């Protein structure tokens, strides 16, 4: 419950403080190129290809896990600064 | 459905009703139920009265028979005793009795024929009743309110006389347990509740729950809720009072229970009147509504209720407190451990208390993280990064594009166009590769043999990188540790 309310507090505070900013639904179209559509279709095509050639998909999943690990580490570093539990 | 009128005071799903064609004066303690029955026979309804004051136990079996002659029947193996029992305690006025099944592990098999058989442990008679249609009950006793017979005894009873014989006895089987319930067409609850105070800034929730009896149901039936603010009535100078009201209509598609709700504007603060009713369609109402005399459109109302409620505006702080309270209640409701474990008054338990306080619950945490992602993380400019990550981490697949190539075959003038379906080539080819069987094992393929090993290798590789990073062995090895 303590962790939940900590998260609830952070979410409520940040959402209320920045609610005046515009929300981003899709990526913009630049010079006539629909960036959002192109990226979505491209990623979908890659997943089709990777799932057909399954070792590629498994490597992709491993890479996503690794990226998530680095993302969590970055968040901890941002929140805790020098007290973050990393040695370098 | 008319046949079930005396016994239909129950809201469960009716599995079967006996329709007995027994001739007069027969001692018929067996009622055929037919075949094709499925599901769980939860409870049974019958109407009973006992005027002689004697006590006895009525027992009911559901017998399983092999064919439509009902000659080869047996008790189900789940029941050595009676499947349903009811104790008659002295004189009882006529009433619908609902008894639940003794064991819940039994259900019908649609392939067999079933019948109900009943017995008594006492050589006295009680009256049980059938249809209230007097024309079908030639020997019914009008003074006894259509008494159709007396229950026979299992072994020692005397042969019933003409007035005591069981004829046209009806049972109703339900797939639920529990006492008989009211099945009249009615509104059970309305939202907002009567005399309640609701919070509104722009809209409020309006709705109703209730029940429509199958005898009352007609196509086009609907629930109508009309509401109006008293203050707007007092300041209004229009021609028709009907224009004060906001009218909501919810169609009812079938008999049985219903629950309808929607949000509708409630901008005015103060006292409201609300009229809720269940209606059938009426051309008179349509005509009156068309000409602006809706207040007189009262045709086809099956049941109605009138309530009042108060609308109040909430400040931003009130809204925050209300949403937080709602979140707290939702969180504690989702927890398998009660918050009461932290109270010294109601079963204090240190382990449970620490658990509910410190251990995160998966579902609320996920919901809150989703709210964080869909709220704060979508604001510009970082929302662009969020959108990029969402696309990159998405699981939706797209069909690979096809392309065409025009190639010369033989001479430069002999051009042919070839179309390559990349999706079919890649997915079809991969499926073929995946189907290559392993040696000496027809049940395994190369894929099922190789994939666990490749996954293990990738998993160890990812784990090694994380451990290496956490232990600080990436850049400077042991020199990362400061002494």
HADDOCK unambig.tbl for C-alpha pairs under 7 A between the chains (distance, minus, plus):
assign (segid A and resid 1 and name CA) (segid B and resid 356 and name CA) 6.18 0.50 0.50
assign (segid A and resid 1 and name CA) (segid B and resid 357 and name CA) 4.66 0.50 0.50
assign (segid A and resid 1 and name CA) (segid B and resid 358 and name CA) 5.92 0.50 0.50
assign (segid A and resid 1 and name CA) (segid B and resid 359 and name CA) 6.91 0.50 0.50
assign (segid A and resid 1 and name CA) (segid B and resid 360 and name CA) 6.17 0.50 0.50
assign (segid A and resid 2 and name CA) (segid B and resid 357 and name CA) 5.69 0.50 0.50
assign (segid A and resid 2 and name CA) (segid B and resid 358 and name CA) 5.81 0.50 0.50
assign (segid A and resid 3 and name CA) (segid B and resid 358 and name CA) 6.91 0.50 0.50
assign (segid A and resid 3 and name CA) (segid B and resid 360 and name CA) 6.27 0.50 0.50
assign (segid A and resid 4 and name CA) (segid B and resid 360 and name CA) 6.63 0.50 0.50
assign (segid A and resid 4 and name CA) (segid B and resid 365 and name CA) 6.06 0.50 0.50
assign (segid A and resid 8 and name CA) (segid B and resid 368 and name CA) 6.64 0.50 0.50
assign (segid A and resid 11 and name CA) (segid B and resid 372 and name CA) 5.51 0.50 0.50
assign (segid A and resid 14 and name CA) (segid B and resid 376 and name CA) 6.24 0.50 0.50
assign (segid A and resid 15 and name CA) (segid B and resid 375 and name CA) 6.15 0.50 0.50
assign (segid A and resid 15 and name CA) (segid B and resid 376 and name CA) 4.85 0.50 0.50
assign (segid A and resid 21 and name CA) (segid B and resid 379 and name CA) 5.76 0.50 0.50
assign (segid A and resid 21 and name CA) (segid B and resid 380 and name CA) 6.21 0.50 0.50
assign (segid A and resid 22 and name CA) (segid B and resid 379 and name CA) 5.69 0.50 0.50
assign (segid A and resid 22 and name CA) (segid B and resid 380 and name CA) 5.74 0.50 0.50
assign (segid A and resid 23 and name CA) (segid B and resid 378 and name CA) 5.43 0.50 0.50
assign (segid A and resid 23 and name CA) (segid B and resid 379 and name CA) 4.43 0.50 0.50
assign (segid A and resid 23 and name CA) (segid B and resid 380 and name CA) 5.90 0.50 0.50
assign (segid A and resid 23 and name CA) (segid B and resid 383 and name CA) 6.92 0.50 0.50
assign (segid A and resid 24 and name CA) (segid B and resid 378 and name CA) 5.44 0.50 0.50
assign (segid A and resid 24 and name CA) (segid B and resid 379 and name CA) 5.90 0.50 0.50
assign (segid A and resid 24 and name CA) (segid B and resid 380 and name CA) 5.94 0.50 0.50
assign (segid A and resid 24 and name CA) (segid B and resid 383 and name CA) 5.25 0.50 0.50
assign (segid A and resid 24 and name CA) (segid B and resid 384 and name CA) 6.34 0.50 0.50
assign (segid A and resid 26 and name CA) (segid B and resid 387 and name CA) 6.65 0.50 0.50
assign (segid A and resid 27 and name CA) (segid B and resid 384 and name CA) 6.24 0.50 0.50
assign (segid A and resid 27 and name CA) (segid B and resid 387 and name CA) 6.87 0.50 0.50
assign (segid A and resid 40 and name CA) (segid B and resid 391 and name CA) 5.80 0.50 0.50
assign (segid A and resid 41 and name CA) (segid B and resid 398 and name CA) 6.06 0.50 0.50
assign (segid A and resid 43 and name CA) (segid B and resid 392 and name CA) 6.44 0.50 0.50
assign (segid A and resid 44 and name CA) (segid B and resid 396 and name CA) 5.61 0.50 0.50
assign (segid A and resid 44 and name CA) (segid B and resid 397 and name CA) 3.88 0.50 0.50
assign (segid A and resid 44 and name CA) (segid B and resid 398 and name CA) 4.33 0.50 0.50
assign (segid A and resid 45 and name CA) (segid B and resid 397 and name CA) 6.01 0.50 0.50
assign (segid A and resid 45 and name CA) (segid B and resid 398 and name CA) 4.76 0.50 0.50
assign (segid A and resid 45 and name CA) (segid B and resid 399 and name CA) 6.07 0.50 0.50
assign (segid A and resid 45 and name CA) (segid B and resid 400 and name CA) 5.42 0.50 0.50
assign (segid A and resid 47 and name CA) (segid B and resid 397 and name CA) 5.65 0.50 0.50
assign (segid A and resid 48 and name CA) (segid B and resid 397 and name CA) 5.42 0.50 0.50
assign (segid A and resid 48 and name CA) (segid B and resid 398 and name CA) 6.39 0.50 0.50
assign (segid A and resid 48 and name CA) (segid B and resid 399 and name CA) 7.00 0.50 0.50
assign (segid A and resid 49 and name CA) (segid B and resid 426 and name CA) 6.83 0.50 0.50
assign (segid A and resid 52 and name CA) (segid B and resid 426 and name CA) 6.68 0.50 0.50
assign (segid A and resid 52 and name CA) (segid B and resid 427 and name CA) 5.29 0.50 0.50
assign (segid A and resid 52 and name CA) (segid B and resid 430 and name CA) 5.46 0.50 0.50
assign (segid A and resid 53 and name CA) (segid B and resid 430 and name CA) 6.24 0.50 0.50
assign (segid A and resid 58 and name CA) (segid B and resid 455 and name CA) 6.68 0.50 0.50
assign (segid A and resid 59 and name CA) (segid B and resid 458 and name CA) 6.62 0.50 0.50
assign (segid A and resid 62 and name CA) (segid B and resid 458 and name CA) 6.45 0.50 0.50
assign (segid A and resid 62 and name CA) (segid B and resid 459 and name CA) 6.78 0.50 0.50
assign (segid A and resid 62 and name CA) (segid B and resid 462 and name CA) 6.43 0.50 0.50
assign (segid A and resid 66 and name CA) (segid B and resid 462 and name CA) 6.41 0.50 0.50
assign (segid A and resid 86 and name CA) (segid B and resid 470 and name CA) 6.29 0.50 0.50
assign (segid A and resid 87 and name CA) (segid B and resid 472 and name CA) 5.75 0.50 0.50
assign (segid A and resid 87 and name CA) (segid B and resid 480 and name CA) 6.75 0.50 0.50
assign (segid A and resid 88 and name CA) (segid B and resid 472 and name CA) 6.52 0.50 0.50
assign (segid A and resid 88 and name CA) (segid B and resid 480 and name CA) 6.96 0.50 0.50
